[in-house]
Amino acid sequence: MSSKDAIELAEKFGAHNYHPLPIVISGAEGVWVEDPEGRKFMDMLSAYSALNQGHRHPKIIQALIDQANKVTLTSRAFHNDQLGVFLKLLCEVTGFESALPMNTGAEAVETAIKAIRKWGYKKKGVAAGKAEIIVCTDNFHGRTTTIVGFSTEDQYKDGFGPFTPGFVVVPFGDTAALEAAFNENTVGFLVEPIQGEAGINVPPAGYMKRARELCDEYKALLCCDEIQTGFGRTGKMFAFEHEGIRPDCVTVGKALGGGVFPVSGFLASWDVMDVFSPGDHGSTFGGNPLGAAVGMASLEVLIEDDLCAASDAMGAYLVAALEAIDSDHVKEVRGRGLLIGVEIKEEVGTARPFCEALMLRGILAKETHHQVIRFAPPLTITKEEIDWALVHIGQVLNGELVDGEVVTKEG
Ligand SMILES: Cc1ncc(COP(=O)(O)O)c(C=O)c1O
């Protein structure tokens, strides 16, 4: 099937809730993907950081196949032999005492919201129905109705109300506003340590440290959403480590499934996790043996291939090289590790035509929040591969928005 036919079918029968670049991916390996016409592209999006280990990492694929040949789904009505060992490894790698497995990121965040509220009522003693969770402007925590209800992006909410109360929104990165938002009913602060979807926003130094202090002061839980930033993406296992703090709980997803299978989770101390009793919460697929086996392999690859260090080193190299590109179109280059945003000046236009031009040159990157090109390749990317990409990125950022023929790696 040609790319054109594949796109036409998806448009004809699929809901139009995305605006993808017009490329069809029919094969992939490592940092490279291929379209049905045999053209090769470098993947610099990594499925929004779900492909930290690269496409089809052999160890993860092998774990998937081996487990698929044994048992794939039991539901939590019964035990399976993969879940316990997976959760043990997840806790060891992340330093948390306990984990609750889910599938998608949004489900992990919903789990966190339920845990934080219940902890607030049962452990902190907040009066029934009064619990408040502080969240930030420009947050992105997923697409459920509760979660979009506290988004500050109009489009995410438009037509989907009424929304769940109990969330207080403060400007991201503003310590004074955060201090002012805490009160005796505050049960938690839910925050992305670096905002991904909002355009790779890194908070000012000391912000997360102050958040930790305020949570301690008011007896509230600090919950970091590391679904996009976790598992090496920012050059450390978790982005909160950049400020030397430990949150009380964390949501994880994306790369936990190694780009192969949806695996997410909520991690916390037992003081928080033990608010859940049998029947309080669950998911048919959450904790399934196939996801557990894949999750285990995904974590092992991260450790064995030292992907946090690789992300740190390659990220520093890529940021320095992007900063060195002398372009009139670029306002700022920012990020940590291999989560990098290049902001295009508003007077130049949006980031979309730059992403389209990059695609024509064999590089897949996606605009986020109109002005920002996000560069987040698999953490397995080599210096040689980055150097190849930089030639094209440099030309595109300098305004050579080629229109027409695709000039890919082979071309
Ligand atoms: C920080 C963060 N939280 C939650 C989510 C939602 O994850 P999912 O799309 O798997 O529901 C995302 C997805 O981009 C995210 O970046």
The ligand as an SDF file (V2000), in Angstrom:
LIG
                    3D

 16 16  0  0  0  0  0  0  0  0999 V2000
    3.6890   14.6670   31.1550 C   0  0  0  0  0  0  0  0  0  0  0  0
    2.6400   13.7960   30.5410 C   0  0  0  0  0  0  0  0  0  0  0  0
    1.6990   13.2540   31.3080 N   0  0  0  0  0  0  0  0  0  0  0  0
    0.7500   12.4570   30.8070 C   0  0  0  0  0  0  0  0  0  0  0  0
    0.6880   12.1780   29.4610 C   0  0  0  0  0  0  0  0  0  0  0  0
   -0.4090   11.3110   28.9150 C   0  0  0  0  0  0  0  0  0  0  0  0
    0.0560   10.0620   28.5050 O   0  0  0  0  0  0  0  0  0  0  0  0
   -0.8370    9.1390   27.5610 P   0  0  0  0  0  0  0  0  0  0  0  0
   -0.9150    9.8070   26.2330 O   0  0  0  0  0  0  0  0  0  0  0  0
   -0.1040    7.8250   27.5190 O   0  0  0  0  0  0  0  0  0  0  0  0
   -2.1860    9.0270   28.2140 O   0  0  0  0  0  0  0  0  0  0  0  0
    1.6570   12.7300   28.6140 C   0  0  0  0  0  0  0  0  0  0  0  0
    1.6230   12.4810   27.1600 C   0  0  0  0  0  0  0  0  0  0  0  0
    2.1870   13.1650   26.3460 O   0  0  0  0  0  0  0  0  0  0  0  0
    2.6500   13.5710   29.1580 C   0  0  0  0  0  0  0  0  0  0  0  0
    3.5920   14.1370   28.3930 O   0  0  0  0  0  0  0  0  0  0  0  0
  1  2  1  0
  2  3  1  0
  2 15  2  0
  3  4  2  0
  4  5  1  0
  5  6  1  0
  5 12  2  0
  6  7  1  0
  7  8  1  0
  8  9  2  0
  8 10  1  0
  8 11  1  0
 12 13  1  0
 12 15  1  0
 13 14  2  0
 15 16  1  0
M  END
$$$$
